[in-house]
Amino acid sequence: MAKNLKKFVNPRFNRTVDLGLLRRLMERHREAFQGFDLAVFEGPPEKARKAVQEFFAGPEDGYPEGLIIDLHQIAELGDANGLQFIIEQAKQLGVNLSQADGEGSANEAEQDPKHVALRVFLDYRKIFDAAIAMLAYRTVSSFAELAGEEEGVTIDTGEACRVAFEAKAAEIFEANLRGRYCKAQCYDDDDELNVVVTHGAFFKTTDTLEAGKERVIRFRELEHAVLRYTPATGRLRLGGIAKAQRYDIAEAFAADMLKRPGFFSAPDAHNLYTLEPVERAGFRFAFHHAFDPKISRVQIVEVQANRVAVDPRSGEQQTFWSTIVRDGRDNALARLGEIAPGIEFESGHWRLNHVVIRIHFDVGGAKPVKLTVKLKPPGAPVFKRQRFEDQVMALLRRNGIAHDRQPAQIVAAAE
């Protein structure tokens, strides 16, 4: 059994979970069961619990495929973090989970995150799906970002467009040996449209020990790809998608949901971030943050400088060697200038590969909240986006790290 399912379907959970809920979950896949008789739920509860536990103790390749998919999704929300996402979505939809059955929740065992996740999966699927989507796009830290050819292009989230995109995405993932299963869900988040694509991961094979005998089992977990599109800027961010698949997924999104094939295919569509302001200022560079009273400090904690030159045969830039400096107390960029006086950026012989900053946010507590952000252009900044995303992006724009790309029609007019 996959690791996260072992944590979810454990003996303690089996002893306390409502058998009615567990029965309903398993009956969803009645026709696909082999080696397990659902009639056991008609008998004594303890006998049913024992049979269920023995079934889940066996190899995952004995489960119906649909049950594996259900369990993986429920397990993702079956912890304290997932419970917060469920509660947040329930509030937005006006559902009080503690009184959803009309009798309150006197049984504290029913407030266990695993139990809540199972109940919401069966009885409040809209809440569950929204929570899964929120978990996916809020926990992705690394995004690729593409700029469309113009701003203000709206998205069509109708069923036909979503299904068409889903079918193309399924083909892309299947061609990359990730299985055929693919489900796309759309969610509005202020001025953004989020599309969460649930799909299969690479097949895994592992050795297990069962009744003193070695056994090889195979299973395919589920993964989530996240697309975040902002119509006002025409920008698309892609997370949880392998580099080799990003353009194909973006093109499918543009063709089916924007009705604009090739919308993200301009040569400079990914050229949205730069460290040139840092290189121009050199070792004196410091982030200006006075515009945001909640930011009390911005440290530069790591820098990497590359010695580069142009290959005369290929005309491409090559890196000869690199120097990395870390300084968690002061300023790693200034420290680089102190220990390596031969490094300079004016001649073009040196380039910054990446810069890591630590932003201190004053939220009214005894200590500031610190957030680490890695900047490695032209890719999007890497950081945990659960909090402060808008403030981080404003900081980068104000300091010239995130530059605005002119839409195609403005460039054409200027020419």
N, C-alpha and C positions, 0 to 999 in steps of 0.2 A: 504494500500500500504506500502511496506517495506520502511524504513527510507531513504535509499540512493536513492530510486526511487522518493520519494517525493521531494527531493532536485533537482533531475534531471528534472523530468517532472513537472515543476511548471508553473504558469500563465505567468511569464515574459518570460520564454523560449518559451512557446507556441505562444506568440505574435510576437516573432522575428525570430523563426526558419523558414528556407526555407520549404514551404509547399510541394514542390516537393520531397525533401529528406524525410520528414515525411511520405508522401504518399508511397514512395518506401519501407520504413521500414515496414509499416503496411501491404502493399500488399504482402510481403513475407509470410504472414500468412493468406491470404485471406480466405482459406477454413475453418479455425478454428474460425473465428469471430462469436460471437453471441451477438446480441443487438447493433451492430454498422454497419452502412451502408457505405461502402467505396465510394459509389457514391456521397457522400457529397463533395468530392474533386472536382467534376465536377462543382459545383456551386460557389457562391461568396466566396472569401477568408475568410471574417470575419465570415460567417456562418460555414465554414469548421473548422476554428480555435475554434469557440465556441463548436462545436460538439466534437472535439478532446479533448478539455479541460474537458468537462463534462464526457467523457469516462474515461480519466485518473484520474479524481477525484473520480471515483468509486472504489470498492474493487479490489484488485489485482487478486483475484480468478476468476474474470470475463475476464481476459486477456487470449488470447491463450498462451499455455505453451511455445511455441517457442518465442513469443514476450517477455515474462518475461525474458527468457535467454538472448535475444538480449539486452534488456534494462539494465539488470544488468551489462553486459560487457561494454556497452557504458557508463554507469554511472561511472564505475570504472576509466575510462580515461577522464571523463568529468569535470575535474578541472585543476587548474594550474599545479599540480604535474604530472597528466596524460598527459597534453599537452607537457611537456618537454620530456617525453618518446616517444610520437608520433613524435616530431620534430627530436629527435636523430635518431630514426629508419628511418625516411624519408631521412635524410642526408646520412645514410649508404647505402640506396638503390637508391640514386641519384634522389630523387623526391623533387622538390621545391613546397611545398604545397601552397604558396602564389600565384603561377602562374600555378597551376595544370590545371586550366580550360582554359588557354591560354589568359586570360583577366586580370590577376592580381586579387587582393582582395580589390577593392575600397570600398566595403561595410564592415565597421568595425564590424558589428554584426556577420558577418561570421567568425570572428576571435575569437569569444567566444569559450572557451574550449569545451563546450557542443556541439556547432555547428560543430566544427572541428572533434570531436570524432565521431559524427554521419556521417559526410561526408566521413571520412576515413574508417569507418566501411563498408559503402556501396560501395565506389569506389576504395579503396586501402586496400583490406583485408589482404594482406601480411604484410603491414606496421602495421595495427591494431593488428593482431595476435602477431607480434613480440613485439609491445609495451606492450600488456597485459602480455606476458611472462616476459618481463624485469621488469615490475611493480611487478609481483609476486615474482620473485627470488631475486630482490634487496631489497624488503621491509620485507622479512622474517628475523627475528633477531635470532631465536632459531632453531638450527639444531641438529638432531641426526646424528652421524657419524659412519660409519662402514668401516673397512678395509677388502679388498678382500684377497683371499689366495695367490695372487701373483700380481706383477706389470706388466704393459705393455699390459694388456688384452684390446683389442679394442672393440668398440661397433658397432652393426649393426643397423643403423637408417633407413633401408629400410622399405617400406610400410608394407610388410607382418609382420615384427618383431614388428613394432609400433602398428599395429592393434591387434596383438596377446596379447601384453602387455596391451593395452587399454581394451581389453575384460576381462582379468583377474582382472585388477584394478576395472572395473565396477562391477564385481562380489563381490569383497572385500567391496567396498563402499555400495553396495546394501545390503549385509549381515549385515552391520552395520547401517541399516536404514537411509541411505543417498540418496536413490533413485538410479535409473539405469543410469542416464545421466553421461557420462564420455567421455572426449576428451583429448587426449595426443598430445602435440606438442613438437618437438625437435629443439633446437637452439644451435649452436656452440658459445662459448665465449672464445676466445684464446685457452688455453689448456684444457678447460672443455667442457663437453656436458651437457646442461641443458634440462631436460624434465619437462614441466609444465602440470600438469594434472588438468583440470577443472572438478569439480564434484559437486553434490548436497550436501547441508548442511542438518542438521536435520530439520524436518518439524516444522514450527512455527504456533502457534494459538494465535490470539490477538483479543481483543474487540475493535470495532470502533463505531463511532457515525455517522450515515448517515440519513440526513433529519429528525433529531430529534429522530431517532430510533436506538436502540442498534443492532449491527450486529457483528457476529463472522466470521472472515476471516482466512484462512489458506494459507500459502505460503512457498516455499522452495527457499532459496537463493542459490547462487553459491559460492563455495570456490575453492581455488587453492592449490594443493600439488606440492611441488618442489623437484625434484631430481637432484643433481649436481654430476656428475661423472668425475673423473680425471683419464684417462687411465694410465698416467705416474706413479701414486702412487697406483692405484687400490682402491682408496677411494670413497665412496659414502656418500653424505650428503643428509639428508631428512628433509624437512621443511614443516610445515603446515599439518602434519600427526599425528593422535592420536597415542599414545604409543602402544596401543593394535594392531594397523594395520601396524606398521613400518616393522616388519620382513616379513609379508606376501607381502607387496609392494616391499620390497628389493628382496625377493626371485623371485617374478614375473619378476622384472627387470633383475635379473641375468639369469633366465631361457630363457627369450624371446629375450632380447637385447644383452646379452653377450654370450648366448649359453653355460652358465656355471652354471647349477643348484647347489645350495649350496655354491656359491662363497663367500657369506658373513656370513656363518654359523659357522665359527670357534669360539671356546669358548672365545677367547680374541679379537674377531673382533671389539668390542666396547671399548676396554681398550686402549684409545689413549691419554688421558690427565691425569695428576697427579699433586698433590700439595706436593709431597714428597720433592722436593728441598726446599720448604718454611719451611716444618716441620724440615728438617735436620739443616737448618741455624737458625731456631727459630726466636726470635723477632728481630734479627739483619738483617734479609733478606731484600734485596732491589733489585729491577729490574735493570739489566744492560742494558743500551740503547745507549751507546756511538757509537755503530756500525751504528746507523741511525741518521744522522744530523738533520732530521726533527722532531725527538722526543726530546722535551726539558725537559720533566719531566714525571715521572710515579708515581702517588700517589696510596697508598693503602688506600681506603676510608672506607672499611668495611670488617670485618672478622667474621666468626662464628666458634667457637671451640666446639666440642662435647666431653663429658665425656663418654667413651665407655668401654665395657667389653664383654668377650665372654660368652654366655650362655652355661653352662656346659652340659645341656640336649640336646640342638639342635646343639651346636657347631657354632652358628651364632653370629656375632657381634651385640650388642645392644647399643643403645644410652640411657644413663640415664638422662642427662640434657644438655643444650646448653647455651653458652654465646655468645652474639652478641655485637660487639663494632663498632661504626661508628665514623669517624673523617674526616671531609671534608677539614680540613686545613693542616693536617700534615700526620701522619702515624697511621692507625688504628691498625696495627699489633704491633707496638711498644707500643701503648697505652694499648693494651690488656695485655702486659707483665707488665706494670706499675701498673694497677689496679687489676690484678689477678695474683700475684706472684706464686700461687700454681699450675698454669697451665704450663705444660711442655710436649714436644712431644717425648722425648727420650725413655720413658718407654713404650709407646704405649697405655697409659691410656687415652690420649687425641688425637683427630684427628681434622684436619681442615675440616669443611664441605664445606665452600666456601670462596672465596676471591673476592672482587670487587675492580677493579682498575680504575683509571681515567688517560688516556693518553693525554698529551698536545702535539699537533702537531703544529710546526711553519710553517705556509704557507705563510709568508711574510706580514701578516696583522698586525694591531696594537695589536691585542690580539691573543693568540693561539686558535686553534680549539680543544675543549675537547671532548673526546670520552670515554664513560663508558663501561667497559667490565666485565661481571660476569663470574667467573671461578668456576665451580662446577663439578669436575671430577666424573665419567669417561665421562660425557656428554661433548659435544662441547661447547666452549665459547659462551656466549650470548651477542650480541651487534648489533647495526645497521650497516649493511654491505654496505651501499651506497658508503662509502668512506673508505679508509685506510685498507681494509681487508687484503691485502698482507702484509702490515707493521705490523699489529697486530699479524698475524700468525708467522711472522719472529721473533717478540719480544718474543712470547711464546716459540718458538723452541730454541732460543738462551739462554733462561733462564730455559730450561729443563721442562717446563710445558707441552708442546706438544712433546711427544717422538715418535721417529720413531719405527714403528712395523716391525719386520723382516718378509719378505715374507716367505711363507711356504717352498719354495725350499731351502732357505738359512738355515733355522732352521734344515731341514732334512739333509743337507750336514754337518752341524756342529755336528749333533748327530752321 
